[in-house]
């Protein structure tokens, strides 16, 4: 019972921290990666509730589908930096 409570608390903290990171991150790429962490930790919550099918669908549909779509959108819409922008950084 104690281990289940500790595991729930750990993954609840991971879910909240990564969700805040999605909102507060300056870089879109880091937001997408933190969204993946948040969605995976929600899948762990489903496993803890003994809803393995929902956890599998969470991983397949959201992490596998939506997150990959966001990743491709970020990669395809990024503009290449010019020499002036690189030297200013």
PDB file of N, CA, C and O in Angstrom:
ATOM      1  N   UNK A   1       0.823  -1.193   0.000  1.00  0.00           N
ATOM      2  CA  UNK A   1       0.000   0.000   0.000  1.00  0.00           C
ATOM      3  C   UNK A   1       0.872   1.264   0.000  1.00  0.00           C
ATOM      4  O   UNK A   1       0.576   2.242  -0.686  1.00  0.00           O
ATOM      5  N   UNK A   2       1.950   1.215   0.786  1.00  0.00           N
ATOM      6  CA  UNK A   2       2.827   2.378   0.883  1.00  0.00           C
ATOM      7  C   UNK A   2       3.546   2.611  -0.434  1.00  0.00           C
ATOM      8  O   UNK A   2       3.716   3.751  -0.865  1.00  0.00           O
ATOM      9  N   UNK A   3       3.976   1.508  -1.082  1.00  0.00           N
ATOM     10  CA  UNK A   3       4.688   1.644  -2.355  1.00  0.00           C
ATOM     11  C   UNK A   3       3.782   2.195  -3.447  1.00  0.00           C
ATOM     12  O   UNK A   3       4.223   2.982  -4.285  1.00  0.00           O
ATOM     13  N   UNK A   4       2.527   1.789  -3.440  1.00  0.00           N
ATOM     14  CA  UNK A   4       1.574   2.318  -4.417  1.00  0.00           C
ATOM     15  C   UNK A   4       1.368   3.812  -4.212  1.00  0.00           C
ATOM     16  O   UNK A   4       1.278   4.568  -5.180  1.00  0.00           O
ATOM     17  N   UNK A   5       1.296   4.229  -2.985  1.00  0.00           N
ATOM     18  CA  UNK A   5       1.105   5.648  -2.683  1.00  0.00           C
ATOM     19  C   UNK A   5       2.336   6.463  -3.080  1.00  0.00           C
ATOM     20  O   UNK A   5       2.212   7.561  -3.623  1.00  0.00           O
ATOM     21  N   UNK A   6       3.515   5.923  -2.809  1.00  0.00           N
ATOM     22  CA  UNK A   6       4.746   6.612  -3.212  1.00  0.00           C
ATOM     23  C   UNK A   6       4.867   6.690  -4.732  1.00  0.00           C
ATOM     24  O   UNK A   6       5.278   7.716  -5.274  1.00  0.00           O
ATOM     25  N   UNK A   7       4.514   5.614  -5.410  1.00  0.00           N
ATOM     26  CA  UNK A   7       4.561   5.605  -6.872  1.00  0.00           C
ATOM     27  C   UNK A   7       3.573   6.602  -7.450  1.00  0.00           C
ATOM     28  O   UNK A   7       3.897   7.335  -8.385  1.00  0.00           O
ATOM     29  N   UNK A   8       2.369   6.630  -6.895  1.00  0.00           N
ATOM     30  CA  UNK A   8       1.383   7.599  -7.354  1.00  0.00           C
ATOM     31  C   UNK A   8       1.868   9.022  -7.129  1.00  0.00           C
ATOM     32  O   UNK A   8       1.732   9.871  -8.011  1.00  0.00           O
ATOM     33  N   UNK A   9       2.427   9.289  -5.966  1.00  0.00           N
ATOM     34  CA  UNK A   9       2.926  10.630  -5.668  1.00  0.00           C
ATOM     35  C   UNK A   9       4.059  11.039  -6.596  1.00  0.00           C
ATOM     36  O   UNK A   9       4.123  12.185  -7.042  1.00  0.00           O
ATOM     37  N   UNK A  10       4.956  10.094  -6.885  1.00  0.00           N
ATOM     38  CA  UNK A  10       6.069  10.382  -7.785  1.00  0.00           C
ATOM     39  C   UNK A  10       5.577  10.716  -9.185  1.00  0.00           C
ATOM     40  O   UNK A  10       5.997  11.714  -9.770  1.00  0.00           O
ATOM     41  N   UNK A  11       4.693   9.892  -9.722  1.00  0.00           N
ATOM     42  CA  UNK A  11       4.217  10.142 -11.079  1.00  0.00           C
ATOM     43  C   UNK A  11       3.250  11.324 -11.137  1.00  0.00           C
ATOM     44  O   UNK A  11       3.144  11.974 -12.177  1.00  0.00           O
ATOM     45  N   UNK A  12       2.550  11.613 -10.055  1.00  0.00           N
ATOM     46  CA  UNK A  12       1.731  12.833 -10.028  1.00  0.00           C
ATOM     47  C   UNK A  12       2.627  14.061 -10.077  1.00  0.00           C
ATOM     48  O   UNK A  12       2.312  15.036 -10.759  1.00  0.00           O
ATOM     49  N   UNK A  13       3.736  14.019  -9.359  1.00  0.00           N
ATOM     50  CA  UNK A  13       4.693  15.117  -9.388  1.00  0.00           C
ATOM     51  C   UNK A  13       5.319  15.265 -10.774  1.00  0.00           C
ATOM     52  O   UNK A  13       5.499  16.381 -11.260  1.00  0.00           O
ATOM     53  N   UNK A  14       5.651  14.138 -11.410  1.00  0.00           N
ATOM     54  CA  UNK A  14       6.210  14.179 -12.767  1.00  0.00           C
ATOM     55  C   UNK A  14       5.187  14.763 -13.743  1.00  0.00           C
ATOM     56  O   UNK A  14       5.538  15.570 -14.604  1.00  0.00           O
ATOM     57  N   UNK A  15       3.936  14.359 -13.610  1.00  0.00           N
ATOM     58  CA  UNK A  15       2.883  14.868 -14.499  1.00  0.00           C
ATOM     59  C   UNK A  15       2.704  16.368 -14.333  1.00  0.00           C
ATOM     60  O   UNK A  15       2.624  17.092 -15.325  1.00  0.00           O
ATOM     61  N   UNK A  16       2.639  16.837 -13.116  1.00  0.00           N
ATOM     62  CA  UNK A  16       2.437  18.266 -12.867  1.00  0.00           C
ATOM     63  C   UNK A  16       3.649  19.076 -13.312  1.00  0.00           C
ATOM     64  O   UNK A  16       3.499  20.133 -13.925  1.00  0.00           O
ATOM     65  N   UNK A  17       4.842  18.587 -13.008  1.00  0.00           N
ATOM     66  CA  UNK A  17       6.057  19.320 -13.379  1.00  0.00           C
ATOM     67  C   UNK A  17       6.220  19.395 -14.895  1.00  0.00           C
ATOM     68  O   UNK A  17       6.550  20.452 -15.432  1.00  0.00           O
ATOM     69  N   UNK A  18       5.992  18.288 -15.580  1.00  0.00           N
ATOM     70  CA  UNK A  18       6.146  18.322 -17.035  1.00  0.00           C
ATOM     71  C   UNK A  18       5.034  19.120 -17.694  1.00  0.00           C
ATOM     72  O   UNK A  18       5.267  19.743 -18.730  1.00  0.00           O
ATOM     73  N   UNK A  19       3.841  19.123 -17.132  1.00  0.00           N
ATOM     74  CA  UNK A  19       2.758  19.942 -17.680  1.00  0.00           C
ATOM     75  C   UNK A  19       3.061  21.426 -17.514  1.00  0.00           C
ATOM     76  O   UNK A  19       2.794  22.220 -18.416  1.00  0.00           O
ATOM     77  N   UNK A  20       3.610  21.799 -16.376  1.00  0.00           N
ATOM     78  CA  UNK A  20       4.040  23.184 -16.200  1.00  0.00           C
ATOM     79  C   UNK A  20       5.186  23.527 -17.148  1.00  0.00           C
ATOM     80  O   UNK A  20       5.257  24.641 -17.667  1.00  0.00           O
ATOM     81  N   UNK A  21       6.074  22.571 -17.370  1.00  0.00           N
ATOM     82  CA  UNK A  21       7.160  22.785 -18.303  1.00  0.00           C
ATOM     83  C   UNK A  21       6.676  22.996 -19.731  1.00  0.00           C
ATOM     84  O   UNK A  21       7.261  23.780 -20.479  1.00  0.00           O
ATOM     85  N   UNK A  22       5.606  22.296 -20.113  1.00  0.00           N
ATOM     86  CA  UNK A  22       5.030  22.484 -21.453  1.00  0.00           C
ATOM     87  C   UNK A  22       4.572  23.924 -21.628  1.00  0.00           C
ATOM     88  O   UNK A  22       4.794  24.530 -22.676  1.00  0.00           O
ATOM     89  N   UNK A  23       3.941  24.461 -20.614  1.00  0.00           N
ATOM     90  CA  UNK A  23       3.393  25.812 -20.704  1.00  0.00           C
ATOM     91  C   UNK A  23       4.484  26.868 -20.584  1.00  0.00           C
ATOM     92  O   UNK A  23       4.424  27.897 -21.258  1.00  0.00           O
ATOM     93  N   UNK A  24       5.475  26.629 -19.740  1.00  0.00           N
ATOM     94  CA  UNK A  24       6.461  27.660 -19.438  1.00  0.00           C
ATOM     95  C   UNK A  24       7.731  27.601 -20.283  1.00  0.00           C
ATOM     96  O   UNK A  24       8.540  28.527 -20.227  1.00  0.00           O
ATOM     97  N   UNK A  25       7.924  26.554 -21.053  1.00  0.00           N
ATOM     98  CA  UNK A  25       9.147  26.423 -21.848  1.00  0.00           C
ATOM     99  C   UNK A  25       9.167  27.451 -22.975  1.00  0.00           C
ATOM    100  O   UNK A  25       8.143  27.718 -23.605  1.00  0.00           O
ATOM    101  N   UNK A  26      10.329  28.016 -23.218  1.00  0.00           N
ATOM    102  CA  UNK A  26      10.479  29.018 -24.271  1.00  0.00           C
ATOM    103  C   UNK A  26      10.593  28.382 -25.649  1.00  0.00           C
ATOM    104  O   UNK A  26      10.136  28.957 -26.637  1.00  0.00           O
ATOM    105  N   UNK A  27      11.198  27.200 -25.724  1.00  0.00           N
ATOM    106  CA  UNK A  27      11.432  26.534 -26.998  1.00  0.00           C
ATOM    107  C   UNK A  27      10.299  25.557 -27.286  1.00  0.00           C
ATOM    108  O   UNK A  27       9.887  24.807 -26.401  1.00  0.00           O
ATOM    109  N   UNK A  28       9.799  25.560 -28.507  1.00  0.00           N
ATOM    110  CA  UNK A  28       8.695  24.682 -28.886  1.00  0.00           C
ATOM    111  C   UNK A  28       9.130  23.221 -28.853  1.00  0.00           C
ATOM    112  O   UNK A  28       8.339  22.343 -28.507  1.00  0.00           O
ATOM    113  N   UNK A  29      10.369  22.963 -29.208  1.00  0.00           N
ATOM    114  CA  UNK A  29      10.881  21.596 -29.194  1.00  0.00           C
ATOM    115  C   UNK A  29      10.875  21.031 -27.778  1.00  0.00           C
ATOM    116  O   UNK A  29      10.482  19.883 -27.572  1.00  0.00           O
ATOM    117  N   UNK A  30      11.306  21.824 -26.803  1.00  0.00           N
ATOM    118  CA  UNK A  30      11.297  21.361 -25.415  1.00  0.00           C
ATOM    119  C   UNK A  30       9.869  21.183 -24.908  1.00  0.00           C
ATOM    120  O   UNK A  30       9.600  20.272 -24.125  1.00  0.00           O
ATOM    121  N   UNK A  31       8.963  22.036 -25.344  1.00  0.00           N
ATOM    122  CA  UNK A  31       7.556  21.862 -24.965  1.00  0.00           C
ATOM    123  C   UNK A  31       7.007  20.544 -25.485  1.00  0.00           C
ATOM    124  O   UNK A  31       6.272  19.857 -24.777  1.00  0.00           O
ATOM    125  N   UNK A  32       7.356  20.184 -26.715  1.00  0.00           N
ATOM    126  CA  UNK A  32       6.883  18.925 -27.289  1.00  0.00           C
ATOM    127  C   UNK A  32       7.453  17.731 -26.524  1.00  0.00           C
ATOM    128  O   UNK A  32       6.738  16.760 -26.275  1.00  0.00           O
ATOM    129  N   UNK A  33       8.716  17.793 -26.153  1.00  0.00           N
ATOM    130  CA  UNK A  33       9.311  16.693 -25.393  1.00  0.00           C
ATOM    131  C   UNK A  33       8.689  16.575 -23.999  1.00  0.00           C
ATOM    132  O   UNK A  33       8.448  15.469 -23.516  1.00  0.00           O
ATOM    133  N   UNK A  34       8.437  17.692 -23.368  1.00  0.00           N
ATOM    134  CA  UNK A  34       7.790  17.657 -22.054  1.00  0.00           C
ATOM    135  C   UNK A  34       6.348  17.182 -22.150  1.00  0.00           C
ATOM    136  O   UNK A  34       5.835  16.561 -21.219  1.00  0.00           O
ATOM    137  N   UNK A  35       5.689  17.471 -23.273  1.00  0.00           N
ATOM    138  CA  UNK A  35       4.343  16.948 -23.487  1.00  0.00           C
ATOM    139  C   UNK A  35       4.376  15.425 -23.569  1.00  0.00           C
ATOM    140  O   UNK A  35       3.482  14.751 -23.059  1.00  0.00           O
ATOM    141  N   UNK A  36       5.415  14.885 -24.215  1.00  0.00           N
ATOM    142  CA  UNK A  36       5.570  13.433 -24.252  1.00  0.00           C
ATOM    143  C   UNK A  36       5.745  12.834 -22.871  1.00  0.00           C
ATOM    144  O   UNK A  36       5.184  11.778 -22.577  1.00  0.00           O
ATOM    145  N   UNK A  37       6.508  13.488 -22.032  1.00  0.00           N
ATOM    146  CA  UNK A  37       6.704  13.013 -20.654  1.00  0.00           C
ATOM    147  C   UNK A  37       5.386  13.056 -19.888  1.00  0.00           C
ATOM    148  O   UNK A  37       5.061  12.126 -19.150  1.00  0.00           O
ATOM    149  N   UNK A  38       4.634  14.127 -20.063  1.00  0.00           N
ATOM    150  CA  UNK A  38       3.348  14.246 -19.372  1.00  0.00           C
ATOM    151  C   UNK A  38       2.372  13.165 -19.836  1.00  0.00           C
ATOM    152  O   UNK A  38       1.671  12.573 -19.015  1.00  0.00           O
ATOM    153  N   UNK A  39       2.321  12.905 -21.134  1.00  0.00           N
ATOM    154  CA  UNK A  39       1.401  11.890 -21.645  1.00  0.00           C
ATOM    155  C   UNK A  39       1.814  10.489 -21.203  1.00  0.00           C
ATOM    156  O   UNK A  39       0.957   9.657 -20.908  1.00  0.00           O
ATOM    157  N   UNK A  40       3.107  10.222 -21.155  1.00  0.00           N
ATOM    158  CA  UNK A  40       3.558   8.917 -20.675  1.00  0.00           C
ATOM    159  C   UNK A  40       3.260   8.727 -19.190  1.00  0.00           C
ATOM    160  O   UNK A  40       2.920   7.625 -18.759  1.00  0.00           O
ATOM    161  N   UNK A  41       3.387   9.787 -18.415  1.00  0.00           N
ATOM    162  CA  UNK A  41       3.093   9.646 -16.987  1.00  0.00           C
ATOM    163  C   UNK A  41       1.591   9.469 -16.747  1.00  0.00           C
ATOM    164  O   UNK A  41       1.194   8.823 -15.777  1.00  0.00           O
ATOM    165  N   UNK A  42       0.764  10.031 -17.613  1.00  0.00           N
ATOM    166  CA  UNK A  42      -0.678   9.769 -17.513  1.00  0.00           C
ATOM    167  C   UNK A  42      -0.962   8.306 -17.835  1.00  0.00           C
ATOM    168  O   UNK A  42      -1.840   7.696 -17.225  1.00  0.00           O
ATOM    169  N   UNK A  43      -0.223   7.739 -18.792  1.00  0.00           N
ATOM    170  CA  UNK A  43      -0.376   6.311 -19.093  1.00  0.00           C
ATOM    171  C   UNK A  43      -0.001   5.450 -17.887  1.00  0.00           C
ATOM    172  O   UNK A  43      -0.617   4.411 -17.647  1.00  0.00           O
ATOM    173  N   UNK A  44       1.002   5.877 -17.134  1.00  0.00           N
ATOM    174  CA  UNK A  44       1.367   5.141 -15.918  1.00  0.00           C
ATOM    175  C   UNK A  44       0.232   5.199 -14.901  1.00  0.00           C
ATOM    176  O   UNK A  44      -0.020   4.219 -14.200  1.00  0.00           O
ATOM    177  N   UNK A  45      -0.446   6.323 -14.816  1.00  0.00           N
ATOM    178  CA  UNK A  45      -1.603   6.424 -13.919  1.00  0.00           C
ATOM    179  C   UNK A  45      -2.698   5.438 -14.338  1.00  0.00           C
ATOM    180  O   UNK A  45      -3.344   4.830 -13.485  1.00  0.00           O
ATOM    181  N   UNK A  46      -2.907   5.280 -15.644  1.00  0.00           N
ATOM    182  CA  UNK A  46      -3.888   4.305 -16.125  1.00  0.00           C
ATOM    183  C   UNK A  46      -3.481   2.884 -15.736  1.00  0.00           C
ATOM    184  O   UNK A  46      -4.333   2.078 -15.360  1.00  0.00           O
ATOM    185  N   UNK A  47      -2.201   2.575 -15.823  1.00  0.00           N
ATOM    186  CA  UNK A  47      -1.737   1.244 -15.425  1.00  0.00           C
ATOM    187  C   UNK A  47      -1.971   1.027 -13.935  1.00  0.00           C
ATOM    188  O   UNK A  47      -2.359  -0.062 -13.514  1.00  0.00           O
ATOM    189  N   UNK A  48      -1.735   2.061 -13.145  1.00  0.00           N
ATOM    190  CA  UNK A  48      -1.968   1.938 -11.707  1.00  0.00           C
ATOM    191  C   UNK A  48      -3.441   1.728 -11.385  1.00  0.00           C
ATOM    192  O   UNK A  48      -3.772   1.129 -10.362  1.00  0.00           O
ATOM    193  N   UNK A  49      -4.331   2.217 -12.253  1.00  0.00           N
ATOM    194  CA  UNK A  49      -5.765   1.999 -12.069  1.00  0.00           C
ATOM    195  C   UNK A  49      -6.235   0.687 -12.687  1.00  0.00           C
ATOM    196  O   UNK A  49      -7.435   0.413 -12.732  1.00  0.00           O
ATOM    197  N   UNK A  50      -5.293  -0.123 -13.163  1.00  0.00           N
ATOM    198  CA  UNK A  50      -5.547  -1.406 -13.803  1.00  0.00           C
ATOM    199  C   UNK A  50      -6.396  -1.247 -15.063  1.00  0.00           C
ATOM    200  O   UNK A  50      -7.260  -2.076 -15.350  1.00  0.00           O
ATOM    201  N   UNK A  51      -6.144  -0.185 -15.803  1.00  0.00           N
ATOM    202  CA  UNK A  51      -6.798   0.054 -17.092  1.00  0.00           C
ATOM    203  C   UNK A  51      -5.708  -0.011 -18.163  1.00  0.00           C
ATOM    204  O   UNK A  51      -5.343   1.003 -18.758  1.00  0.00           O
ATOM    205  N   UNK A  52      -5.201  -1.212 -18.392  1.00  0.00           N
ATOM    206  CA  UNK A  52      -4.065  -1.391 -19.293  1.00  0.00           C
ATOM    207  C   UNK A  52      -4.408  -1.026 -20.732  1.00  0.00           C
ATOM    208  O   UNK A  52      -3.564  -0.498 -21.457  1.00  0.00           O
ATOM    209  N   UNK A  53      -5.653  -1.307 -21.153  1.00  0.00           N
ATOM    210  CA  UNK A  53      -6.050  -0.957 -22.518  1.00  0.00           C
ATOM    211  C   UNK A  53      -6.023   0.553 -22.726  1.00  0.00           C
ATOM    212  O   UNK A  53      -5.555   1.027 -23.761  1.00  0.00           O
ATOM    213  N   UNK A  54      -6.514   1.303 -21.761  1.00  0.00           N
ATOM    214  CA  UNK A  54      -6.468   2.762 -21.866  1.00  0.00           C
ATOM    215  C   UNK A  54      -5.032   3.274 -21.866  1.00  0.00           C
ATOM    216  O   UNK A  54      -4.714   4.240 -22.559  1.00  0.00           O
ATOM    217  N   UNK A  55      -4.176   2.634 -21.097  1.00  0.00           N
ATOM    218  CA  UNK A  55      -2.765   3.026 -21.091  1.00  0.00           C
ATOM    219  C   UNK A  55      -2.129   2.760 -22.446  1.00  0.00           C
ATOM    220  O   UNK A  55      -1.361   3.583 -22.945  1.00  0.00           O
ATOM    221  N   UNK A  56      -2.444   1.612 -23.048  1.00  0.00           N
ATOM    222  CA  UNK A  56      -1.899   1.300 -24.367  1.00  0.00           C
ATOM    223  C   UNK A  56      -2.419   2.276 -25.418  1.00  0.00           C
ATOM    224  O   UNK A  56      -1.665   2.705 -26.290  1.00  0.00           O
ATOM    225  N   UNK A  57      -3.687   2.626 -25.343  1.00  0.00           N
ATOM    226  CA  UNK A  57      -4.254   3.588 -26.296  1.00  0.00           C
ATOM    227  C   UNK A  57      -3.673   4.982 -26.079  1.00  0.00           C
ATOM    228  O   UNK A  57      -3.463   5.729 -27.034  1.00  0.00           O
ATOM    229  N   UNK A  58      -3.419   5.324 -24.837  1.00  0.00           N
ATOM    230  CA  UNK A  58      -2.783   6.608 -24.529  1.00  0.00           C
ATOM    231  C   UNK A  58      -1.414   6.689 -25.191  1.00  0.00           C
ATOM    232  O   UNK A  58      -1.061   7.709 -25.784  1.00  0.00           O
ATOM    233  N   UNK A  59      -0.658   5.623 -25.088  1.00  0.00           N
ATOM    234  CA  UNK A  59       0.680   5.611 -25.675  1.00  0.00           C
ATOM    235  C   UNK A  59       0.609   5.580 -27.195  1.00  0.00           C
ATOM    236  O   UNK A  59       1.317   6.333 -27.865  1.00  0.00           O
ATOM    237  N   UNK A  60      -0.243   4.713 -27.747  1.00  0.00           N
ATOM    238  CA  UNK A  60      -0.314   4.585 -29.201  1.00  0.00           C
ATOM    239  C   UNK A  60      -0.877   5.831 -29.872  1.00  0.00           C
ATOM    240  O   UNK A  60      -0.311   6.319 -30.850  1.00  0.00           O
ATOM    241  N   UNK A  61      -1.983   6.349 -29.356  1.00  0.00           N
ATOM    242  CA  UNK A  61      -2.655   7.464 -30.025  1.00  0.00           C
ATOM    243  C   UNK A  61      -1.984   8.789 -29.707  1.00  0.00           C
ATOM    244  O   UNK A  61      -1.632   9.537 -30.619  1.00  0.00           O
ATOM    245  N   UNK A  62      -1.804   9.091 -28.436  1.00  0.00           N
ATOM    246  CA  UNK A  62      -1.302  10.410 -28.081  1.00  0.00           C
ATOM    247  C   UNK A  62       0.208  10.525 -28.225  1.00  0.00           C
ATOM    248  O   UNK A  62       0.703  11.423 -28.906  1.00  0.00           O
ATOM    249  N   UNK A  63       0.933   9.626 -27.593  1.00  0.00           N
ATOM    250  CA  UNK A  63       2.390   9.713 -27.671  1.00  0.00           C
ATOM    251  C   UNK A  63       2.858   9.320 -29.065  1.00  0.00           C
ATOM    252  O   UNK A  63       3.720   9.984 -29.641  1.00  0.00           O
ATOM    253  N   UNK A  64       2.306   8.258 -29.603  1.00  0.00           N
ATOM    254  CA  UNK A  64       2.739   7.784 -30.900  1.00  0.00           C
ATOM    255  C   UNK A  64       2.222   8.604 -32.056  1.00  0.00           C
ATOM    256  O   UNK A  64       2.916   8.749 -33.062  1.00  0.00           O
ATOM    257  N   UNK A  65       1.035   9.140 -31.946  1.00  0.00           N
ATOM    258  CA  UNK A  65       0.438   9.869 -33.058  1.00  0.00           C
ATOM    259  C   UNK A  65       0.553  11.372 -32.941  1.00  0.00           C
ATOM    260  O   UNK A  65       1.191  12.021 -33.770  1.00  0.00           O
ATOM    261  N   UNK A  66      -0.052  11.913 -31.935  1.00  0.00           N
ATOM    262  CA  UNK A  66      -0.116  13.363 -31.790  1.00  0.00           C
ATOM    263  C   UNK A  66       1.263  13.959 -31.556  1.00  0.00           C
ATOM    264  O   UNK A  66       1.596  14.985 -32.150  1.00  0.00           O
ATOM    265  N   UNK A  67       2.060  13.347 -30.717  1.00  0.00           N
ATOM    266  CA  UNK A  67       3.381  13.896 -30.423  1.00  0.00           C
ATOM    267  C   UNK A  67       4.303  13.813 -31.634  1.00  0.00           C
ATOM    268  O   UNK A  67       5.097  14.724 -31.865  1.00  0.00           O
ATOM    269  N   UNK A  68       4.210  12.744 -32.403  1.00  0.00           N
ATOM    270  CA  UNK A  68       5.007  12.649 -33.621  1.00  0.00           C
ATOM    271  C   UNK A  68       4.554  13.705 -34.626  1.00  0.00           C
ATOM    272  O   UNK A  68       5.383  14.302 -35.313  1.00  0.00           O
ATOM    273  N   UNK A  69       3.260  13.937 -34.714  1.00  0.00           N
ATOM    274  CA  UNK A  69       2.736  14.984 -35.602  1.00  0.00           C
ATOM    275  C   UNK A  69       3.253  16.358 -35.190  1.00  0.00           C
ATOM    276  O   UNK A  69       3.649  17.150 -36.045  1.00  0.00           O
ATOM    277  N   UNK A  70       3.253  16.647 -33.904  1.00  0.00           N
ATOM    278  CA  UNK A  70       3.769  17.923 -33.410  1.00  0.00           C
ATOM    279  C   UNK A  70       5.265  18.029 -33.694  1.00  0.00           C
ATOM    280  O   UNK A  70       5.756  19.091 -34.076  1.00  0.00           O
ATOM    281  N   UNK A  71       5.982  16.928 -33.507  1.00  0.00           N
ATOM    282  CA  UNK A  71       7.428  16.937 -33.752  1.00  0.00           C
ATOM    283  C   UNK A  71       7.728  17.233 -35.223  1.00  0.00           C
ATOM    284  O   UNK A  71       8.605  18.043 -35.524  1.00  0.00           O
ATOM    285  N   UNK A  72       7.009  16.587 -36.134  1.00  0.00           N
ATOM    286  CA  UNK A  72       7.218  16.866 -37.553  1.00  0.00           C
ATOM    287  C   UNK A  72       6.829  18.296 -37.901  1.00  0.00           C
ATOM    288  O   UNK A  72       7.500  18.939 -38.708  1.00  0.00           O
ATOM    289  N   UNK A  73       5.757  18.800 -37.304  1.00  0.00           N
ATOM    290  CA  UNK A  73       5.354  20.179 -37.577  1.00  0.00           C
ATOM    291  C   UNK A  73       6.422  21.161 -37.107  1.00  0.00           C
ATOM    292  O   UNK A  73       6.703  22.147 -37.789  1.00  0.00           O
ATOM    293  N   UNK A  74       7.012  20.899 -35.955  1.00  0.00           N
ATOM    294  CA  UNK A  74       8.070  21.776 -35.448  1.00  0.00           C
ATOM    295  C   UNK A  74       9.288  21.713 -36.356  1.00  0.00           C
ATOM    296  O   UNK A  74       9.881  22.744 -36.673  1.00  0.00           O
ATOM    297  N   UNK A  75       9.663  20.511 -36.775  1.00  0.00           N
ATOM    298  CA  UNK A  75      10.848  20.374 -37.615  1.00  0.00           C
ATOM    299  C   UNK A  75      10.640  20.992 -38.993  1.00  0.00           C
ATOM    300  O   UNK A  75      11.571  21.571 -39.552  1.00  0.00           O
ATOM    301  N   UNK A  76       9.440  20.880 -39.546  1.00  0.00           N
ATOM    302  CA  UNK A  76       9.206  21.376 -40.896  1.00  0.00           C
ATOM    303  C   UNK A  76       8.958  22.878 -40.951  1.00  0.00           C
ATOM    304  O   UNK A  76       9.165  23.490 -41.999  1.00  0.00           O
ATOM    305  N   UNK A  77       8.528  23.478 -39.870  1.00  0.00           N
ATOM    306  CA  UNK A  77       8.221  24.903 -39.889  1.00  0.00           C
ATOM    307  C   UNK A  77       9.322  25.772 -39.299  1.00  0.00           C
ATOM    308  O   UNK A  77       9.210  26.998 -39.324  1.00  0.00           O
ATOM    309  N   UNK A  78      10.369  25.180 -38.778  1.00  0.00           N
ATOM    310  CA  UNK A  78      11.478  25.985 -38.252  1.00  0.00           C
ATOM    311  C   UNK A  78      12.206  26.665 -39.389  1.00  0.00           C
ATOM    312  O   UNK A  78      12.425  26.072 -40.445  1.00  0.00           O
ATOM    313  N   UNK A  79      12.582  27.916 -39.165  1.00  0.00           N
ATOM    314  CA  UNK A  79      13.335  28.653 -40.168  1.00  0.00           C
ATOM    315  C   UNK A  79      14.817  28.523 -39.856  1.00  0.00           C
ATOM    316  O   UNK A  79      15.230  28.508 -38.696  1.00  0.00           O
ATOM    317  N   UNK A  80      15.602  28.428 -40.913  1.00  0.00           N
ATOM    318  CA  UNK A  80      17.046  28.350 -40.729  1.00  0.00           C
ATOM    319  C   UNK A  80      17.569  29.716 -40.297  1.00  0.00           C
ATOM    320  O   UNK A  80      17.129  30.749 -40.801  1.00  0.00           O
ATOM    321  N   UNK A  81      18.512  29.709 -39.358  1.00  0.00           N
ATOM    322  CA  UNK A  81      19.081  30.962 -38.879  1.00  0.00           C
ATOM    323  C   UNK A  81      20.123  31.464 -39.869  1.00  0.00           C
ATOM    324  O   UNK A  81      20.891  30.690 -40.441  1.00  0.00           O
ATOM    325  N   UNK A  82      20.128  32.765 -40.054  1.00  0.00           N
ATOM    326  CA  UNK A  82      21.134  33.361 -40.920  1.00  0.00           C
ATOM    327  C   UNK A  82      22.433  33.547 -40.135  1.00  0.00           C
ATOM    328  O   UNK A  82      22.468  33.330 -38.924  1.00  0.00           O
ATOM    329  N   UNK A  83      23.494  33.947 -40.824  1.00  0.00           N
ATOM    330  CA  UNK A  83      24.778  34.143 -40.148  1.00  0.00           C
ATOM    331  C   UNK A  83      24.700  35.255 -39.113  1.00  0.00           C
ATOM    332  O   UNK A  83      25.339  35.167 -38.064  1.00  0.00           O
ATOM    333  N   UNK A  84      23.929  36.298 -39.391  1.00  0.00           N
ATOM    334  CA  UNK A  84      23.809  37.425 -38.439  1.00  0.00           C
ATOM    335  C   UNK A  84      23.139  36.965 -37.155  1.00  0.00           C
ATOM    336  O   UNK A  84      23.575  37.330 -36.064  1.00  0.00           O
ATOM    337  N   UNK A  85      22.071  36.156 -37.275  1.00  0.00           N
ATOM    338  CA  UNK A  85      21.381  35.690 -36.092  1.00  0.00           C
ATOM    339  C   UNK A  85      22.272  34.767 -35.265  1.00  0.00           C
ATOM    340  O   UNK A  85      22.238  34.821 -34.036  1.00  0.00           O
ATOM    341  N   UNK A  86      23.058  33.929 -35.912  1.00  0.00           N
ATOM    342  CA  UNK A  86      23.946  33.017 -35.187  1.00  0.00           C
ATOM    343  C   UNK A  86      25.048  33.798 -34.488  1.00  0.00           C
ATOM    344  O   UNK A  86      25.410  33.466 -33.360  1.00  0.00           O
ATOM    345  N   UNK A  87      25.595  34.834 -35.136  1.00  0.00           N
ATOM    346  CA  UNK A  87      26.669  35.606 -34.512  1.00  0.00           C
ATOM    347  C   UNK A  87      26.147  36.477 -33.384  1.00  0.00           C
ATOM    348  O   UNK A  87      26.908  36.804 -32.473  1.00  0.00           O
ATOM    349  N   UNK A  88      24.868  36.868 -33.408  1.00  0.00           N
ATOM    350  CA  UNK A  88      24.293  37.692 -32.344  1.00  0.00           C
ATOM    351  C   UNK A  88      24.035  36.884 -31.086  1.00  0.00           C
ATOM    352  O   UNK A  88      23.958  37.452 -29.996  1.00  0.00           O
ATOM    353  N   UNK A  89      23.903  35.603 -31.210  1.00  0.00           N
ATOM    354  CA  UNK A  89      23.599  34.747 -30.047  1.00  0.00           C
ATOM    355  C   UNK A  89      24.836  34.477 -29.307  1.00  0.00           C
ATOM    356  O   UNK A  89      24.809  33.777 -28.294  1.00  0.00           O
TER     357      UNK A  89
END
